[in-house]
């Protein structure tokens, strides 16, 4: 497996494909188990930069990379006969006279090759082939569209390509697929947005595109399992940019995410944990009937990460509203918190302590 996936997916410490990538304050990503062993051994420097780390280093989940890794094999074209040279494939793809079958074959081979060859990903991006790929993304032929999306996702893995792909018009084509593509194509399209949003400047560009956020919110409603999860992941990636939070809220994301969270889509609490940072988001959440009950369910049944975001979201809401704080107390939040203060997870302990202080002090920020 590790030999078939890009080096970007490998932990710099273990050199294995990361299952739970996290970001250090140095900006570098590692697999959680590997970096935790490094820290548990007493090290307080980044393994790559050697720069000093805080005494209690914060490990931030890299959701975008985790999603790309977990979905990568799902968009991998099946193996075929020995393929032609890359330049031949690029030429066939960009030629206006190439028939559909030739384009399909070229896209299939290029998608397979670019899975593990970052140099080829850069070569394709620099060769002028991107417009041809995007033209195929816009195709009415679902097979051609899916192959083109698979290749576009691979190209987007290189940070050096991300801004260029957006400048070439990738967002326009990908957002259209979110609306009218087949389920597999829509899921890949959402994953591409997640990948492109790794670069900070792209978050603003994507959010400013007229239908990008509305299409992702719509996919939360219209999509099925994988499509909804990838749409939520993409929203999480772009809503770290403050203006995009308000855009998502204006599109009605809050009640939709609450409903999905209540139905078991835990990724929804991560997005809500970003939207709650702005006043509009808090006000929308407090309008949702049963909001406290849904968040309590996350604290009782969620994963470690889900509990973290649930605690953070509750604390923001309780700080904002005395009535919400009273409702939370009536739902037994303090009793639940008493069971979380001894958690091994440092962030859960810290968020629990903060929430208990808020509930007992009843501080409302108005």
N, C-alpha and C positions, 0 to 999 in steps of 0.2 A: 504493500500500500504506500509506504513512505517514498519508495522509489518512483511512484507514478504521479505524485502530486508536487506542486511547485515548492521550491525551497522556502518561499514566504510562509508556508504553512508549518514549517518545522521549528521546534523550540531551539534557540541558540545553545541551550545547555545540554539537553538530551539528544538533539538532532533527530527526534522523533516527531511525527505529526501531532500537533497540539490538540488535546481534547477539551481543555478549559483554558483558553488563552486569556492572560491578564496583562495589564499595562502597569509598569513601574513609573514612579515620578520622573525617571530619566527619559521617559517616552518610548522605551523599548518594550516589546511584548515577549512574554515567556509562558510556557505551560505552568499552570498553577502549582501542580505537584512538584515540579522541578525547582521553581523559584522559592517555594516554601521550604524545601529541603535546604536550599542555599541560605535562606534567612535563619532557619532553625539551627544551622551550624554556627551561627554567631556573626555571619557576614553582614555588614551594613554599607556595602558599596554595590553599585550596579555591575553585574558580571561583564558587561560589554564596555561601558564607558569608564568604569572604575571610580565614578563620581560618588561622593558620600550620599547615603540615604538617611531619612529620619529614623529615630530609634524604633518607632512603630510604623514601618512602611505600609502604605495603602496600596492594595492590589485592586485595580479597577478592571472589571470584566470587559474584555474586548468583544462585544456582542457582534459587531459587524464581521470580524474575522471568524468568529465561531460559526456564524451562520453560513459564511462562504465555504468553510471546511465541511460542515455537515451536509451541505447541499451539493457539493462539488461533483460527487460521483453520480448524482441523479441526473446531471445534464451532460454526462460524458457520452459521446457517440460510441456506438459499438465498434469492436475491432474489425478491421477489413484487411484486404490484401496489402502487400508492401506499397507504400505510397510514393508518388513522384517527389521530386525535389521541391522544397518550399517555394522557390522563385517561380517554378512552373505553375504551381497551384495559385500563387498570387496573380500571375499573369492571366490564368484562365478565369479567375474570379472577377478581375477588373475589365476583361474584354467585353465590349458591348455585344459582340456576336456569339458569346458563349450560350449554348442552350441550357435549359433548366437542369438537366441531368448533370451536365458538367459543373454548373454552379453548386449543385447539391454535393457532388463528389469532392469538389475543392473545399467547401465549407467543412465537410465531415473530416477530411484529412487535416486541415488546418486547426480545427478545434482539438483534435487528438494531439497534434504536435505541440500546440501552445499550452496544453495542460502543464507541461513540465519544463518548457524551454522559454525562460524569460527573455533571452536574447532574440528569439523569434518573435515574441510578442512585441518587442520594441521595433523590430525590423518591419513587421506588418504595419504598425502604427505610423512608421516613418515612410512607408513605401507609397502612400497615397491610396491604399486599399480601403481605408475606413469608409469613405462614401459608398463604395460598392457593398460593403457589409451592411451599412445602414439602409441601403436600397433594398437589400434582401430582407432586412427586419421589417420593412414596410410592405413586403410581398403579401398577396392574398393566398399564396400557397402555404398551408400550415407547416409542412415539412421544411420548406426552405426557410421560413420564419424561425422555426425552432433551432435549426442548425446555425443560422446567423446569430441568434441570441446567445447560443452556447459559445460561439467564437467571441462575441462582443464581451461576454462575461469574463472570459479568459484574458482578453486584452486589458480589461479594466483592473486586473489584479495588480498590475505594475503602477506604483504611484506616479511615475513619470508619464504615464499615458492618461491618467484620470482627467486632468484639466483639458488636455487636447481633445479627448473624446467628447467632452461637454461642448467645447468650442466648435467641434465638427457637426453638432446638432443631434447628439445621441439622446438627449433628454426628450426632445420632441417625439422621436420614433418610439422610444421605450414607453413613454406615458400613453401613447396611442394603443400599444399592446395591452397595457393594464386594463383598458376599457373594452377592447374588442377581440383580444387574442383568446386562444384556447387555454384551458386551465394550466397546463404545463408551461406554456409560453408566458402566461401572466405571472406565474411564480418566479420564473427566471428573470423576467423584467423587473420585478420588485427586488430581487437579489442584486441585480445590476445597479439599481439606485442605491442600495446599501453600500455596495463596493465603491461607487463613485463618491459617496458622501464621506468616505474616510478622509478625503482632503477637505480642509475647513472651508476654503473658498467655494467649493462646489455645493456646500449645504445651502448657502444663500442663493446661489444660482438656481438650484433645483427648486427651492421653496418659492422663488419669485416666478417660476414658470407657471402660467395661469392654471393648468389642470393637474399639476403634479400631485399636490397634497389632496385635492378633492378626489382624484382617481384612487389614491391609496386608501383613503377613508371609505370610498365606495367599495373597494375590494374587500374591506373588512366585513361588509354586509353581503356582497354578492359572491364572494369566494368560498371555497371549501377549505378543509384543514391546512394543507401546505400553503395555499395562496394567502389565507388569512394570517398565518404565522409570518410569512415573508413580508406581507404588507405592514404588519405591526413592527417587524424588525427594521424595515426601511423608515417608518415614522420615527422610531427610536433614534435611528442614526441621524436624521435631519433635524429632529426637534431639540438637539443639544444647542442649536442656533435659536436664540430667543424669539426672533420674529416668526419663525416657523411654528412655534408653539401656538401663537395667537391665530395663525392661519388654520392650523388643525382644529382648534377650538371653534373657530368661526364655521368650519365645515361640519360641525356636529360630532366631532370625534369622541367627546367625553362620554355621553350616554351609550354610544356603541361599544366603546372599550369597557365600560362598566358591565354591560351585558355579556360581552365575551369573557371577561374575567369571572363573572358569576358562573359561566358555562365551562370554565376550566382552562381557558387560554391564559396561562400565567404571564406570557410576554406582555399582555395588556397592562399589568401593574407597573411594568418598567416604563412604558410610555406615559402612563398616568403620573408616575413619579417625576417626570419632566414637566408635564402640563400643570401640575399642582404648584410649580414654582412661580406662576404668574397669577395675578388677582382674578383674571377672567376664568382661568382654569379652576381655581378654588370655588368660585361662585357657581360654575356649571356642575361641579361634583356635588355640591350641597343641594342642588335641585333634584338630583337623582334619588328616587325613592329607594330606600334600603341600602344606601351607600355605605353606612357604617357596618351593616350586616355583611356585605360583600367583603369589605376590608378585614373584618374579624375572621371571616372564613379563610382568607389568605394567611393570617397569622397562625391559625390553627392547623391548616393543612398544606401550606405552601412549602416550596423548597427554601433552602437557606437564602438564596438571592431574592426569591419572592417575598420572604418575611422582611428582609432588609428594606425593599421598596415599599412594602405595606406599612412598616413602622414609620418610614420617612413621610409617606403620604398622609398618614393619620396625624402625625405631629404637625405638619403644615396646616392641615384643616382645623385641628384643635386650637392651634395658636391663633388662627384667624377668626374663629367663632366660638363664643362661650356656649351657645346653644348646641353646637356640634360637639363640643367638649363634654357637655352634660349627657348628651345622647350616647357618646362613646363610653362614658363611665357606666351608664345604665346597661350597656351591652356587655359589661364585664371585662373591659379592656385592661383595667388595673390588675385584675386577677391573672389575666393572660401574661401581662408584663412580668409579674412576679415569677412566672415560670421561665422567662427568657433572660433574666438578669444573670443567670449562671451559664449561659450559652458559651461554647468555646469560641464562636465567631466574634471577634472583637468589634466589628461594625454593628452586629446585632445588639451586643451589650450596650454600646454607646448610644445607638438610636433608641433602645428601650429606656435607658436612663433619662434621655432627653424627653421622651414622651411622658414618662411618669412625672417628671418635674413640671411639664406643661399642664398635665391633668390636675396635679395637686395645687399648682399655683394659679391655674385658670387664667393664664396670660393670653389675652386676645390682642392681636395687632391691628384689627379693624380694617 
